[in-house]
Protein backbone atom coordinates (compact mmCIF):
# COMPACT_ATOMS: atom_id res chain seq x y z
CA UNK A 1 0.00 0.00 0.00
CA UNK A 2 2.47 2.59 -1.21
CA UNK A 3 -0.07 5.19 -2.28
CA UNK A 4 -0.12 8.56 -0.61
CA UNK A 5 -2.75 9.47 1.94
CA UNK A 6 -4.76 12.65 1.42
CA UNK A 7 -7.33 14.56 3.44
CA UNK A 8 -9.39 17.72 3.04
CA UNK A 9 -8.43 20.87 4.92
CA UNK A 10 -11.68 22.20 6.31
CA UNK A 11 -10.81 25.89 6.44
CA UNK A 12 -9.82 26.08 2.76
CA UNK A 13 -11.47 23.02 1.21
CA UNK A 14 -8.12 22.06 -0.33
CA UNK A 15 -6.89 18.48 -0.69
CA UNK A 16 -3.65 17.95 1.21
CA UNK A 17 -1.19 15.03 1.29
CA UNK A 18 -0.24 13.82 4.74
CA UNK A 19 3.39 13.54 5.74
CA UNK A 20 3.40 9.99 7.12
CA UNK A 21 6.29 9.74 9.59
CA UNK A 22 8.05 6.36 9.60
CA UNK A 23 5.62 5.12 6.94
CA UNK A 24 7.94 2.50 5.43
CA UNK A 25 8.67 0.94 8.82
CA UNK A 26 4.99 0.99 9.81
CA UNK A 27 3.87 -0.69 6.59
CA UNK A 28 6.52 -3.37 7.05
CA UNK A 29 5.58 -3.93 10.69
CA UNK A 30 1.90 -4.32 9.80
CA UNK A 31 2.62 -6.43 6.72
CA UNK A 32 5.00 -9.37 6.65
CA UNK A 33 6.18 -9.02 10.25
CA UNK A 34 2.64 -9.09 11.59
CA UNK A 35 1.67 -12.09 9.48
CA UNK A 36 4.87 -14.09 9.95
CA UNK A 37 5.93 -13.18 13.46
CA UNK A 38 3.05 -12.67 15.89
CA UNK A 39 5.36 -12.88 18.90
CA UNK A 40 7.61 -10.13 17.52
CA UNK A 41 4.57 -8.03 16.55
CA UNK A 42 3.13 -8.28 20.07
CA UNK A 43 6.51 -7.24 21.50
CA UNK A 44 6.75 -4.22 19.21
CA UNK A 45 3.24 -3.02 20.15
CA UNK A 46 3.76 -3.57 23.88
CA UNK A 47 3.79 -0.87 26.55
CA UNK A 48 7.51 -1.38 27.24
CA UNK A 49 8.61 -1.01 23.61
CA UNK A 50 6.26 1.93 23.04
CA UNK A 51 7.72 3.71 26.08
CA UNK A 52 11.25 3.02 24.82
CA UNK A 53 10.44 4.50 21.40
CA UNK A 54 8.83 7.47 23.07
CA UNK A 55 11.94 8.12 25.14
CA UNK A 56 14.25 7.88 22.12
CA UNK A 57 12.10 10.22 20.01
CA UNK A 58 10.89 12.75 22.55
CA UNK A 59 13.15 13.02 25.59
CA UNK A 60 16.57 13.80 24.14
CA UNK A 61 17.68 17.43 24.17
CA UNK A 62 17.03 19.40 21.00
CA UNK A 63 20.48 20.94 21.21
CA UNK A 64 21.48 19.78 17.74
CA UNK A 65 22.46 16.28 18.83
CA UNK A 66 19.49 14.45 17.33
CA UNK A 67 19.41 14.62 13.52
CA UNK A 68 16.14 15.16 11.72
CA UNK A 69 14.33 17.32 14.28
CA UNK A 70 14.93 20.62 12.47
CA UNK A 71 13.59 19.11 9.25
CA UNK A 72 10.62 17.64 11.10
CA UNK A 73 9.73 20.97 12.70
CA UNK A 74 9.91 22.70 9.32
CA UNK A 75 7.77 20.09 7.58
CA UNK A 76 5.26 19.78 10.43
CA UNK A 77 4.07 23.37 10.12
CA UNK A 78 3.70 23.91 13.87
CA UNK A 79 2.66 27.50 14.55
CA UNK A 80 4.71 28.49 17.57
CA UNK A 81 2.98 31.87 17.62
CA UNK A 82 -0.05 30.07 19.09
CA UNK A 83 1.94 28.73 22.03
CA UNK A 84 1.84 30.11 25.55
CA UNK A 85 5.61 29.73 25.85
CA UNK A 86 8.26 31.20 23.58
CA UNK A 87 9.96 28.73 21.21
CA UNK A 88 13.18 29.03 23.24
CA UNK A 89 11.31 27.49 26.18
CA UNK A 90 11.18 24.07 24.48
CA UNK A 91 14.19 21.86 25.23
CA UNK A 92 12.90 18.46 24.03
CA UNK A 93 10.43 17.15 21.49
CA UNK A 94 8.23 16.03 24.38
CA UNK A 95 7.85 19.64 25.50
CA UNK A 96 6.84 20.61 21.96
CA UNK A 97 4.25 17.82 21.75
CA UNK A 98 2.85 18.69 25.17
CA UNK A 99 2.70 22.40 24.35
CA UNK A 100 -0.11 24.65 25.53
CA UNK A 101 -1.72 27.10 23.13
CA UNK A 102 -3.82 30.23 23.59
CA UNK A 103 -6.92 28.30 22.54
CA UNK A 104 -9.25 31.02 23.85
CA UNK A 105 -7.82 33.23 21.07
CA UNK A 106 -6.79 30.88 18.25
CA UNK A 107 -9.46 28.16 18.61
CA UNK A 108 -12.75 30.06 19.08
CA UNK A 109 -15.96 28.10 19.64
CA UNK A 110 -19.12 28.77 17.60
CA UNK A 111 -21.60 31.07 19.32
CA UNK A 112 -24.48 28.63 18.77
CA UNK A 113 -25.02 26.61 21.95
CA UNK A 114 -26.57 23.46 20.42
CA UNK A 115 -23.36 22.21 18.87
CA UNK A 116 -20.75 19.54 19.53
CA UNK A 117 -17.16 20.80 19.60
CA UNK A 118 -14.23 18.91 18.14
CA UNK A 119 -12.23 17.45 21.03
CA UNK A 120 -8.89 17.92 19.23
CA UNK A 121 -6.90 19.32 16.34
CA UNK A 122 -7.31 16.19 14.23
CA UNK A 123 -8.43 14.48 11.03
CA UNK A 124 -11.95 13.18 11.43
CA UNK A 125 -14.20 10.52 9.94
CA UNK A 126 -17.86 10.27 10.95
CA UNK A 127 -19.99 7.13 10.92
CA UNK A 128 -22.94 5.26 12.37
CA UNK A 129 -23.62 1.92 14.02
CA UNK A 130 -27.14 1.94 12.56
CA UNK A 131 -27.45 -0.37 9.55
CA UNK A 132 -30.03 1.85 7.81
CA UNK A 133 -27.80 4.93 8.00
CA UNK A 134 -25.86 6.14 4.97
CA UNK A 135 -22.94 6.54 7.40
CA UNK A 136 -23.00 2.87 8.46
CA UNK A 137 -19.40 1.86 9.23
CA UNK A 138 -19.80 -0.88 11.81
CA UNK A 139 -16.62 -2.74 12.77
CA UNK A 140 -14.34 -0.90 10.33
CA UNK A 141 -12.24 0.85 12.97
CA UNK A 142 -13.22 -0.96 16.15
CA UNK A 143 -15.38 -3.63 17.68
CA UNK A 144 -18.22 -1.76 19.42
CA UNK A 145 -18.46 -3.95 22.52
CA UNK A 146 -14.71 -4.25 22.89
CA UNK A 147 -14.25 -0.49 22.51
CA UNK A 148 -16.55 0.42 25.42
CA UNK A 149 -15.73 -2.71 27.42
CA UNK A 150 -17.47 -6.07 27.15
CA UNK A 151 -18.46 -5.88 30.84
CA UNK A 152 -20.10 -2.43 30.49
CA UNK A 153 -23.57 -3.59 29.45
CA UNK A 154 -25.27 -0.41 30.70
CA UNK A 155 -23.26 1.78 28.34
CA UNK A 156 -23.38 -0.75 25.50
CA UNK A 157 -27.17 -0.63 25.67
CA UNK A 158 -27.26 3.17 25.92
CA UNK A 159 -25.25 3.75 22.73
CA UNK A 160 -26.60 0.86 20.64
CA UNK A 161 -27.33 2.00 17.07
CA UNK A 162 -25.84 5.44 17.69
CA UNK A 163 -23.37 7.56 15.73
CA UNK A 164 -19.64 8.09 16.13
CA UNK A 165 -16.73 10.27 15.07
CA UNK A 166 -13.08 9.16 14.91
CA UNK A 167 -10.46 11.89 15.43
CA UNK A 168 -6.91 10.93 14.43
CA UNK A 169 -4.23 13.16 15.97
CA UNK A 170 -1.01 13.13 13.94
CA UNK A 171 2.37 13.59 15.72
CA UNK A 172 2.73 17.33 15.07
CA UNK A 173 -0.70 18.22 16.49
CA UNK A 174 -1.58 20.05 19.67
CA UNK A 175 -2.16 17.12 22.04
CA UNK A 176 -4.62 18.41 24.61
CA UNK A 177 -8.15 17.02 24.38
CA UNK A 178 -11.04 19.38 25.11
CA UNK A 179 -14.54 18.53 26.30
CA UNK A 180 -16.84 18.22 23.25
CA UNK A 181 -20.02 18.92 25.22
CA UNK A 182 -21.04 20.19 28.63
CA UNK A 183 -22.24 17.60 31.06
CA UNK A 184 -21.84 15.56 34.24
CA UNK A 185 -19.37 12.67 34.35
CA UNK A 186 -21.32 9.46 35.00
CA UNK A 187 -18.36 7.12 34.66
CA UNK A 188 -14.68 7.13 33.74
CA UNK A 189 -12.57 3.98 33.43
CA UNK A 190 -9.40 2.71 31.80
CA UNK A 191 -9.17 -0.36 29.59
CA UNK A 192 -5.72 -1.90 29.18
CA UNK A 193 -4.43 -2.87 25.76
CA UNK A 194 -1.67 -2.63 23.18
CA UNK A 195 -0.05 0.36 21.43
CA UNK A 196 -0.87 0.00 17.73
CA UNK A 197 0.12 2.81 15.38
CA UNK A 198 -2.46 5.35 14.12
CA UNK A 199 -0.84 5.43 10.66
CA UNK A 200 -3.68 4.80 8.12
CA UNK A 201 -1.90 1.70 6.77
CA UNK A 202 -1.69 0.25 10.27
CA UNK A 203 -5.35 1.04 10.98
CA UNK A 204 -6.43 -0.76 7.81
CA UNK A 205 -4.10 -3.74 8.36
CA UNK A 206 -4.81 -4.31 12.06
CA UNK A 207 -8.19 -5.80 12.95
CA UNK A 208 -10.20 -3.20 14.92
CA UNK A 209 -7.05 -1.49 16.24
CA UNK A 210 -8.78 1.24 18.23
CA UNK A 211 -10.58 -1.29 20.41
CA UNK A 212 -7.31 -3.18 21.00
CA UNK A 213 -5.28 -0.23 22.28
CA UNK A 214 -5.11 1.07 25.83
CA UNK A 215 -7.85 3.68 26.30
CA UNK A 216 -9.82 5.81 28.76
CA UNK A 217 -13.61 5.93 28.47
CA UNK A 218 -15.58 8.89 29.86
CA UNK A 219 -19.40 8.81 29.90
CA UNK A 220 -21.10 12.21 30.09
CA UNK A 221 -24.75 12.99 30.83
CA UNK A 222 -25.51 16.24 29.04
CA UNK A 223 -29.21 16.38 30.07
CA UNK A 224 -28.40 18.16 33.32
CA UNK A 225 -28.62 21.84 34.34
CA UNK A 226 -26.09 23.74 32.21
CA UNK A 227 -25.55 20.70 29.99
CA UNK A 228 -25.60 20.52 26.20
CA UNK A 229 -28.85 18.47 26.05
CA UNK A 230 -27.42 15.83 23.71
CA UNK A 231 -28.27 12.81 25.85
CA UNK A 232 -25.35 10.69 26.92
CA UNK A 233 -22.01 11.07 25.13
CA UNK A 234 -19.04 8.69 25.34
CA UNK A 235 -15.54 10.09 24.84
CA UNK A 236 -12.83 7.47 24.32
CA UNK A 237 -9.19 8.57 24.41
CA UNK A 238 -6.96 5.95 22.77
CA UNK A 239 -3.18 5.73 23.05
CA UNK A 240 -0.96 4.65 20.16
CA UNK A 241 2.62 3.75 19.33
CA UNK A 242 4.97 5.95 21.43
CA UNK A 243 2.03 7.33 23.45
CA UNK A 244 2.39 6.03 26.98
CA UNK A 245 -0.48 7.68 28.80
CA UNK A 246 -3.54 9.87 28.85
CA UNK A 247 -3.35 12.36 31.71
CA UNK A 248 -6.71 13.63 32.94
CA UNK A 249 -6.20 17.32 33.76
CA UNK A 250 -9.48 19.25 33.45
CA UNK A 251 -9.24 23.04 33.77
CA UNK A 252 -12.26 25.32 33.87
CA UNK A 253 -10.18 28.43 33.14
CA UNK A 254 -7.43 28.14 30.53
CA UNK A 255 -4.93 25.59 31.93
CA UNK A 256 -5.23 26.78 35.52
CA UNK A 257 -5.67 24.43 38.50
CA UNK A 258 -5.86 21.16 36.51
CA UNK A 259 -7.67 18.33 38.26
CA UNK A 260 -8.31 14.66 37.50
CA UNK A 261 -11.67 13.80 35.95
CA UNK A 262 -13.93 11.95 38.38
CA UNK A 263 -17.56 10.75 38.41
CA UNK A 264 -19.91 13.55 39.45
CA UNK A 265 -17.69 16.30 38.02
CA UNK A 266 -19.26 18.78 35.58
CA UNK A 267 -17.23 19.38 32.40
CA UNK A 268 -17.80 22.54 30.38
CA UNK A 269 -17.66 22.34 26.60
CA UNK A 270 -14.39 23.56 25.10
CA UNK A 271 -12.31 23.32 28.29
CA UNK A 272 -9.10 21.24 28.36
CA UNK A 273 -9.87 17.74 29.67
CA UNK A 274 -6.76 15.61 29.14
CA UNK A 275 -3.31 15.38 27.57
CA UNK A 276 -1.68 12.65 25.49
CA UNK A 277 1.96 11.91 26.32
CA UNK A 278 3.09 12.21 23.40
CA UNK A 279 3.02 11.19 19.67
CA UNK A 280 -0.03 10.28 17.60
CA UNK A 281 -3.28 9.11 19.14
CA UNK A 282 -7.04 8.91 18.57
CA UNK A 283 -10.28 10.20 20.10
CA UNK A 284 -13.63 8.53 19.46
CA UNK A 285 -16.95 10.19 20.32
CA UNK A 286 -20.10 8.06 20.49
CA UNK A 287 -23.58 9.60 20.54
CA UNK A 288 -26.93 8.04 21.28
CA UNK A 289 -29.16 7.32 18.32
CA UNK A 290 -30.88 10.34 16.82
CA UNK A 291 -29.26 12.96 19.07
CA UNK A 292 -26.84 14.70 16.68
CA UNK A 293 -26.50 15.55 12.99
CA UNK A 294 -22.92 15.75 11.77
CA UNK A 295 -21.80 18.92 9.95
CA UNK A 296 -22.70 18.68 6.27
CA UNK A 297 -19.16 19.34 5.04
CA UNK A 298 -17.75 16.44 7.10
CA UNK A 299 -20.36 14.10 5.61
CA UNK A 300 -19.86 15.43 2.08
CA UNK A 301 -16.07 15.15 2.29
CA UNK A 302 -16.28 11.45 3.22
CA UNK A 303 -17.03 10.64 -0.42
CA UNK A 304 -15.07 13.41 -2.11
CA UNK A 305 -13.94 12.26 -5.58
CA UNK A 306 -10.31 12.28 -6.65
CA UNK A 307 -8.86 12.11 -3.12
CA UNK A 308 -6.34 9.29 -2.46
CA UNK A 309 -7.23 7.88 0.93
CA UNK A 310 -5.74 4.69 2.31
CA UNK A 311 -8.97 4.19 4.23
CA UNK A 312 -10.91 4.18 0.95
CA UNK A 313 -8.53 1.61 -0.53
CA UNK A 314 -8.38 -0.56 2.56
CA UNK A 315 -12.10 -0.61 3.35
CA UNK A 316 -13.38 -0.73 -0.21
CA UNK A 317 -15.52 2.40 -0.07
CA UNK A 318 -14.87 6.17 -0.17
CA UNK A 319 -13.62 7.34 3.23
CA UNK A 320 -11.90 10.73 3.23
CA UNK A 321 -10.89 12.56 6.40
CA UNK A 322 -11.44 16.25 7.07
CA UNK A 323 -8.91 18.19 9.13
CA UNK A 324 -10.69 20.06 11.92
CA UNK A 325 -9.60 22.38 14.70
CA UNK A 326 -10.25 21.75 18.37
CA UNK A 327 -13.46 23.44 19.63
CA UNK A 328 -14.83 23.91 16.10
CA UNK A 329 -18.37 22.62 15.38
CA UNK A 330 -18.54 19.02 14.19
CA UNK A 331 -22.25 18.37 14.78
CA UNK A 332 -25.57 20.02 15.60
CA UNK A 333 -27.59 18.75 18.56
CA UNK A 334 -31.06 17.66 17.42
N, C-alpha and C positions, 0 to 999 in steps of 0.2 A: 504494500500500500504506500507507494512512493509519491502519490499525488500531494499537491499542496492543500492546505486547509484554509478556507476563507470564511469570513463572517461579514455582517453588515453593521456599519457604524451608525448608530441611531441618530446622532445629532446631525449628520450630513447625508445619510442615506447611501454613502459610498461603500463599495465592496472592498474589503481589506484582506490581505494575506497575513496569516498569523506566523510569527516567528516561533517555531516549535523548538524549544531548547532541549538538547540531547535527544533529538528525534530518532536518529539512527540507532542509538543504544536502546531506546524504549521499544522501537519496532522489533529489534532483535530479541529483547527480553520477552516480549509478549508474542513472539513467533516461535521459532524453533526451540529456544530454551524452555519456554513454557510447556510445549508439547513433549519434548524429549527428556526434560529434567525437572519433574515436579518438586523434588526435594530442594534443588538449587533455587527454583522459582520461589518456593515458600520462604527460603532463607533471605532472598533478596527483597522480599516484600514484608519482612518482619520488622517489628518495632526497633530491634537493636541495629539492624543494618540501616534503616531509615534515619535513625538518630545519628549514626556515624556519617552518612552522606550529608545530613544537615550541618553537622559540625564542620566538615571539610569545606562545604560551600559557603557557609554563612558566618562562621565565627573567627576566621582569620582576619587579621588587620588588613585594611585596604591600602596600607602604606606602600603600594607598588610591588609587593612581594608576590601577589597572586595574579598571574597573567589572565587576561580575558575580561576582567571586571570593567575596565574603562570602556571596552567595546560593548559589553553588555549594557552598561548604563546609557551609552549613546543610542544603541538600537532600541532599548526598552521604551524610550520616550517618557520617562518619569518627569513630571513637572515639579521640581523642587520649590518653585514659588508658592505652591499650595501648602507646603509643610509648615508646621509650627516652629520647628528648629531650622536654623541655617544649615546649608549643606556641609559646612565645616564641622558641624556637630557629629556627623555620622562617621564612626570609626570602623565599622564592620558592615558586611552585607545584611546581617541580621537586623542591625539598627535601621537600615534603609527599608527592609521589608516590614518592620514593625512600626514604621513611621506614623505619626499623627498628622492630620491635615486640618485646615480651617474649614471643616465641612459646613459650618453655619454660613460661610460666605461662598464657597466654591461648589457646594452640593445642595442647592436650595430645594425644598420640598414644594410640591404643588399646593396652591391655596385651597383647592377643593378638599373637603374633609373625608369624603367617602371614596378613598383611594387606598391601594396597597402600595407601599414604597419598596423599591428594590433594596434587599438587605446588603448589597455589596456592589462595588465596581466589578463587573463580571460580564461574561457572555452567556446569554440565557436562551433556553428552549422551553416552551410551554407545552403541556400535554394534559391528557385526561385518563382516568381509570375506567370511564364509562364507555362501554362498547358501542353505544349509539352516537357518541361524540365524534365530530370530524377531527378532533385532536387526540383520539384514542392512541395511546403509546404504551400500553400495559407491558411490563416486563422487558422493556428495551434497555433501560438504564439500571433498574433495580427490581428486586423481588419485593412486592408491597409488604407482605407480612414480615419478611426478614428485615426490611428497612426500619420499620417502627418497633420491631421486637415481637417474636412469635408468642411471647407470654403476655403481651399487652392487648388483650382482647377488647377491652373497653375502648381504646383508641383505634384499634383496627375496625371496629364496628362504626365508630363515629365518622371516619373518613372514607368508608367504603363507597366506591363510585364517584369520588370527588375529582378535583383537578389538581395539577401540580406544576411547579416551575423549577427547573434545574439551572443553577447559577454556577458557572465554572470560572473560578478565579485563577488567572494565569500568574506566573511567578513575579512579574513586575508590578502587579496591582497593589493598591492600598488594601491591607489585610484585616482591617476592623470590619466586623459585621454589625449592622444596625437593625433595630427592631422594625419589622415591616408593617406592623399594626400596633395599635394600643390595646392593651388587655392585661388580664390577671393571669399569672403563671399557675396553671393547674398541676403541672408535673414537669420535672426535668430529670433526665437519667442518661447515663453513658452506656453504650454498647461496645464491647471490645471487638477488635477485628484486625485486619491486615492494613497495609499501607500501599495500595495500588496507585499507580500514576493516574493523573487526570488528563494526560495527553490523549487526544481523540482516538488515536490508533489503539492505545491501551484500553480505553473505554469500550471500543467496539470488539476488541479481541477477548477481553475478560468477560466472563459470564456475570451479569448484574454486579459490576464492581462497586457501585456506591452502597449497596447493602452488604458488602463484604468488609468494607473498611471500618475502622474505629470511628465512632460518631457520638454526638450529643444530641438528644431529642428534647425539645422544649414544646410543651403544649400550652397554648394561650386561649383563654376564654375572652373574646372581645365583646360579648353581650353583657357588659358590666358598666356601671356609671363611669363616664369618661372614655369608654372603649370605642373601638371602631365599628362595632355592630356587623361583624362579618362571620358570626358564629365562632366555632373553634378553628384555630389555625395551628398547624404543626410546623415547626422550624427545625430542620435537621442540619447540623454542622458536621461535615465529613472531612476527616484528615486525608492526606495523600502522601505519596513518596516525599520524604524529607520534611514532612510536617509532623512534628511530634506531639502536638497538644492543641487543644482549644481552651483558652483561658476565658472564663466568664468574668466580665469586668464592666457591669452596667453603670453608666453615668447619666444622671438626669440633666446635668449642665456640662456641656462640652465634654472634657475627659476628667472632670473633677470628681474626687471622692469615689473612685470605682468600687463596686461591691459585687460579690458573687450573686448569681441568679438563683433564687430559691422559690419553692412553692409559696403562693400567697402574695408575692411581690407584684406590683403593677409596673409594666413596662410601657413607656411612651413612644409612639411611632417616631422613627428617625433618630433616636438616641443610640449611642454606641452600646452594644450588648456584649460582644466578645471579640477575641483576637486570636487569629491563627499564628502559630509559631513554627517556622515561616514556610515559604515555598508556595506551591499551587494547592488548591483545595476546592471544595464544592459545598454550596448550600442548596438544600431542597426545601421548598415550601409546599405544604399540602393543605388544600382548602376543602371544606365540606361541599357536597354536591349542591350546585345551584346558588352558591353564595357570591361568586365573583365572575366577572367577564374580563378576560385578558385584553390588554390594549391592542387595538386593531393592527397597528404596525408590527407588533411582535408576532401576531398570528399570520399576517400577510407575508412577512419575511421568511417564515418557516419553509415556504414553497417557492421562494424567489428563483426564477430561472437563471441559468448561466453562472451559478455560484458553485465552486468546487468545495464541497463539504465532505469530510471523511465520514461523518455520521450518515449522510445520504447514501454514500457508497456501501458502508458497512451494514446499514439496516434496510437497504433496498427501497427506500422512499425518501422524498425530499425532506431534509431536516437541516435548516440553516439557522445558525445562531445570530442573535442581535446583541451588540455590545451596549450595555446600559450603565448608567452611573448610579451609585448608591443614593438612596432617598428619592430617586425619580419614580414616577408613576408607572407601575407595570400592570395594574388591573383596577377596574372600577368595582366597588362593592354594590351588589344588587339589592 
